[in-house]
Amino acid sequence: MERRILFIDDDRAGREVALFNLRKAGYKVEVASDGTEGLAIFSQGKFDLVITDVKMPGISGIEVLRRIRKTSRDTPVLVITAFGNVDTAVEAMKEGAYDFIGKPFHREQQLLAVEKALERQSLAAEVRDLRIRATGVERDVVSVSPAMERVLEMADRVARTEATVLITGESGTGKEAVARRIHVRSPRAEKAFVAVNCAAIPAELLESELFGHARGAFTGAVRDRLGKFRQAAGGTLFLDEIGEMPLPLQAKLLRVLQEKVVDEVGGDSPISVDVRILVATNRDLLERIREGTFREDLYYRLNVVEIRVPPLRERPEDIPPLVDHFMKEISTDREISVPADVMKALTARPWPGNVRELKNACERMVILCRGDEVSVEDLPPVPPAYRPGEPGGEGFADDWPPLPAGGLSLVDLEKKVIERALRLKGGNITQAAAYLNVPRHILVYRIEKYGIRRDG
């Protein structure tokens, strides 16, 4: 692979000579006439090495070095100093320069310094990749579709920044896999990746889980507990199902984003935190804002960059490679093939559960397969709601009544559904929430909003 070098020098003759020598040696080189131009070019692409003069008008080479080290610590920087200027060379090395070259320099001296710096960069990148793999953080993202490739390209671009990212998409599309990819391609990759499902933790426990608590803060708090924010120090905190976070905790999360501090439950003073936040949701947060269950100011703080992960039905070309990947991953003791008729049947399905549902189908096929080739009979049955031409073929249950021609009130409909669910579950809100597939605190909010009696 052609190695990319950025050469920054205000001396035109020096730039032209360096450009000729480096390109002749087989490197791909871009040049800049000052520090401002050099940093702008660096921010637009990925470079294996930066070579910069120290004394330049405007931004000096030392400042260029500082900024590059801050955003990309793995990129080695060679500085060019006047011959014999020891003080400048020492300052550059203290700021993290890999090496320095005295000016004027010979072609062989320049190429030798470049070769050594690139060897070090390759070795450091290899060690870094091994450390990341050892953590098991990254998840495979298998795709060939243009839609998914655009998602991955955007994820890789934002990974190098500190921007908060909102990842949206239906359940099972792979939002957490995208979040993990952002983490492992970021400068924080060697630090912790901590994932929290906000919908899976009861509202009364979520605050302590996220922000931690001090000993004695409440009954049973027999020792201090670090929250997820502090567990992710220096790394990335991934908040899944952010739309289910209760309003009081949304206010605390907003404070963390603004002030970079957390307030422990029962703690005496705020604690500084250095953590990047990624969030995901399968809900429409703008609708949540209209309902009054999600803060508008928090939404705009979280939505610096939005990445939408498309559902599987919008990228059917990804189904064959995903099936091949899952079959190899699941069937470790034998090789099972998927014939064309089975693959065609798989590609034609709507997959409302997306990649997660497809993986479950592959696991079923491996279990039921009698030989070394799966058959159509090994496929899971298609739910009636998704069989074309059958009652409920638009995604409703078979016994769903036809919609009235004159229209209806969605609010009244929601109220009646909640009342019927409560009657069915004998007024038990927890069981009714599970039946309606919504978090308990959301159902409580709806009950209070509509003034519904718990006994129906």
N, C-alpha and C positions, 0 to 999 in steps of 0.2 A: 504494500500500500504506500502511495506517495505521501511523504511526511510534509506537513504544512508549517511554514515558518513566517513569522511576522517580523519585519526589520524596520526599526524606527530610528531615523537620523535626520537632522536638519541640514546636513552636508550633502548636497546633491551629488557631487562626485563620489563621495563615499557610498551613497545608496546605489549608484549605478554599478560600481565595482563589486559591491557585495551581491547585488542582484545577479550579475553575470556569473560570479564564482559559485554561488549557491545553486542556481538553476543548472549550470553545467554539471554540478555534482549530483543532480537528479532530484533536488528538492523543489517543492512548489512554494513560491515566495510571494508575499504581498508586502508592499513598502508603504511607509507613512513619513511625512516630512516633519511632524512634530508630535508631542505627546497626546494632544487632544485628538488629532486624526487617528493616531495609533490605537487609543482606547476605543474610539468609535468602531474601527475595523474589528478589533478584538471582540467586541460585544456582539458582532453579527455572525461570528463563525467560531469553529473549533480549531485551535492551533496546537501543534505539538511542541513548539518552542517560540519564545519571543527574544529578540535581540534588540536592545535599546541603548542609544547613546545617553550619557548622564546629563551633559550640559546642553540644554535646548531652550529656546524661548518659550515662555508660558509654563506649561507643566513639565517639570524636570523628569529625567529618567528614573530618579529615586521615587518620585511620586507615582509614576507609571508602574514601577515595581510593586509599590505598596498596594495599589488598587487591583492589580492582577492577582497578587497573592491573596487578597481578601475575597475575590470572587472565584478564583480557580487555583487552589493551592497546589494542584498536581501539575500545573504547567511550569516547566523550568524557564527561568529568565537569565540570559547572559547580558551583562552590562559592559558598555564600552567606555573606558576611561582614558584620560591623557596618560601617556607613558610615564610611570614613576609616581603617579598621584596615589600614594598609598592610603591616605585618609579617606578619599572617596571610595576606593575599593573596599576598605574595611567597613564603611557605612553601608555599602550595598550588600555585603555578605551578612551583616547584622539584620538587614531587612528581609533576608531570605533569598538573595540571588544565588543561583547555582555556582556561577563562576564569573570572572571578569576577563576582558581582553584589553591589553594595552593598545593605545592608538598612537601612531599608525601600526597596523598589524599585517603580517604576511598571509597569503592565501592558505598555506598549509597550517598555520597556527589557527586561523579562523575555522577551517573545516574540521580540524582535530577537536577543537572546543565544542563545535556543534555536534559532532559524532558522539562524544562522551556524554553531553547533556541529553541527547535523544536516547542513548542506551540507558541512562539513569531513569528517564521518563518511562521507558518501556518496562523496566524492572519494577518501578514503583506502581505502575498501573496493573501489572500482573499480580503483585502482592496484594494490592487493594482489592482486586477482583476475587482472589482466593479468600480473603477475609470476609467479604460480603457473602460469597457463596456458603461459607461455613456457618453464617448466621441463619441461613434458610429463609431469609426475608423475601427474596424475589420469587414471583410466580410466573410460569410460562404464559405468554400471551400469543396464542397461535392464530394467525390471520393471514389472508391473502387479499381481502377486499379493500378497495380504495377507501371506503368509509372508515374502516378500522385503522388503516395505515395513517389516515389524517389524524385520528385520535392519538396514536402513538407518537407521531411527529410533534404534535402540540405538547404532549406530556414531556417529551425529551427537551423541548425548548424551554418550558417553564421550570424544568428540574434544576437548572443552573441558577435560578433566582430564589428569592425568599418569599415570593408572592403566595398568598393564601389562595388555594384552588378549590372550587366547588365542582364536584364530579356528579353529574346527574345521569339518570337512566333507570330503566325498569329493573326490578329485582332479578338477580341472576345473570346480569349482562357482563359482570367482571369489573365492577367499579373499584373494588379493593385491589385487584391485580394492577389496575392503572395507578392507584395510589402508591403501591409498593414499587412500581417501576419508577415513578417520580422520585421516590426516596433513594433508591439505589443508584440513580444517575445524578444525584445532588451532592454538593460538598458535605452533606451530613450523613452520607451513606454508611460510614463506619460507626456511627452512633446508633442509638436504639430506634426501632420503629415500633410504636405502641398503638394498637388498634382497640377502639371501644365502640360497641354497638349500643347507641343511646336508647334503642327501643327494647333491648334485652335486660336492662337493669331497672328495677323499680325506682320510681321517681324519688322516693324518700332516701334511697341509698346512692343515687347517682352523684349527688353533690360531694359526698365523702370519697366516692370512687375517683372522681375527677380531680378534686382539689386537695384531698387528704384531710386528716383531722389530728388534733392534738389529744394527748392522753387526758381522759376525763371530760372530753367535750360532750359526751352523752353516755348513757348507760351501756356498758359493754366495751367502751373505748379504753381498754386497759393499757394501751401503749400508743405512741405516735405512729401514724401511718402516712407514708408518702402517697400522694395522689398520682394519677396517670400523667399529669403535666410534669411533675418533677421526675417521674420515672423515665420520661422521654427527653430529659435535659440534654441539649446539644443535638438532638435528633428530630424525629417527626412524630407528631400525634395525629392519628387518623380517627376522626369522629364520624362513624357511619350512622345512617338514619338520623341525621341532625334535625330533621323536621319534627321528630318526636320528643325533642328536648323540652322540658317544662319551661314556662316563661321566666320564673325566678332565676333559673340557672342560665338562661339566655343572657340575662343582664350581667351575670358574673363572667360569662364567656366574653362578652363585649368588653368588659374591663380588662381581661387578660390581653385581648388583642390590642387595646389602646395603650395600656400602661406597662405591659410585659411583666405583670406581677400576679400572683395567686393569693387568695385569702383562704387559709385553711379553716375548716370548721373548728371553732373553739380556739383559734390561734390569736396571738396578741398583735402581730404586725404582718404586713404583706411580705411575700417572699418573691424575689426576682426569679424569672424563668427565661431560659433561652430555648425556644422550641418553635418549630415550624408546624403550622396547622393545615391539614388537608381535611375536607369534609365531603360527605356524599349523602345523597338522598334519592329515593324513588318517588318522592312526593313533589307536587307543584308548590314551591315555597311562596310564590306570589298569591296563590289561592289561600295558603295558610295565613299570609299577611292580611288578606281581606277578611278572613274569619276571625282575626284577632288572636291567633294562636302562635304567631311567629313575629318577632320584632323586625320592623322594616330597616332600622339602622344596622342591626346585626346582619341582615341579608346583604346589604351593600358592602359591609366590611368583609364578609366571607366570599362574596362573588367578585373578587379581583380578576380572576380568570375562571371561566366556566368551560368544562370539558364534558360534552354529552357523549355517552357511550351508546351507540345505536343498538336496538334489539336485534336478535338473531334473524328475525323475519325480514329485516332490511338489508341483511348481508348473507344471503343463503350460500354464496360461494365459499364462506368460511366453514360450512358444515362438514364437507369431506375432510379437510385437513384436521379439524377438531376431532372428528370420529377416529381418524387414524392415530392421532396423538393419545386420545383416551383409551383406545383399545390396547395400545402398546403399554401404556402406564398401568392399566388394570390387570391385563393378562400377562403376568411376569413368568409363568411357568410353561406357557405354550404360545405358539403364534397362531392367531385367529384372523382370518381374512373376512372382508365385508364385500360381497358380490355387488355387481352393478344394480340389480333390482332392489336390493336392500338400501343401498346408498341413495337411489332415486326416491324411495319411499321416505327416507329420513329427510332428504332435502325438501320434500314437498310439504312437510308438516309445519304448523305455525309456531311451535315451541313457545308457548306463553311463559314458561319458566326459564327460557333462554338457555345460556350455556350450562347453568346448573342442572336444568332438566335434561339436556342432551347428555351430560356426563352420567346421570343416573340411568338413562336409557342404555348407554354403552355398558354400564356395570351389569344391568339386567341381561343384556345379550351375552356377555361373557359367562354369566352364571348358568343360563339356560342352554347355551350352545353345546350340542352333543359331540360334535367333531371339531374340525379345524376351519369351518366356514359357517357363519351365522345365516339364518334364514328369516324370511318375513314373519314367520310364526314366533320368532324370538323377540320381536318388537313389542313394546308396551302398547296396550290398546289406546286408540285415540278417544279422548273424553267426548261424550255426546255433544257437549256444547260447541265442539269444534269440528263436528262432522257436517260437511256441506249437505244442504237439503233436508236436514232433520230439525225438529222443534228445538228452539234455543240455539240455532246455528250462528247467532250473532254474539255469542258469549254469555247468554242468560241461561239460567237453569231451565230444565224442561217444563216445569210447571209455572214458569213466569207468565203472568197475564199479559195480554196484548196492551200496548200503550193506547190511551184514549185519543181519538182523532182531534178532540177539542183542546188537547194539552192538559197539563197538570202542574201542581206546585211542587217543585223539588224539595222545598223546605218541609212541606206537609208530609211528603213521601218519606223523607229521612226521619222525621219525628215518629211516624207510624212504624217504621222498621225498628227503631230503637225500642219503642213501647212493646212491640211483639217479641223482640229478643229478650227483654226483661221479664215478660210474662213466661216465656219458654224456660228461662233459667231461674224462675222463682224469685226475681228481684235481686239476684246475685250479680253485682256489677262486674266483678272479675271474670266470671264465667260468660257473661254477656259480651264483654270486650273481646274475649278469646273467640267466641262464636262469630262476632262481626269482623274479626281480624283487624282490630285497632288497639293501640295502647290504652291502658285503663284510664290514664289521666285525660286523654282525648275524649273518651266516652263520658267521663264525669263532667267535663266542660260542656258537652252537648246536652247532657241531662239538665244541667243548671241553666243553660242558654234557653232551652225550650220549656223549662218548668215542668219536666216530666216527673211523675210520681214513680218511685222505685218499684212499687207493687203493680205498675202498669195501669 
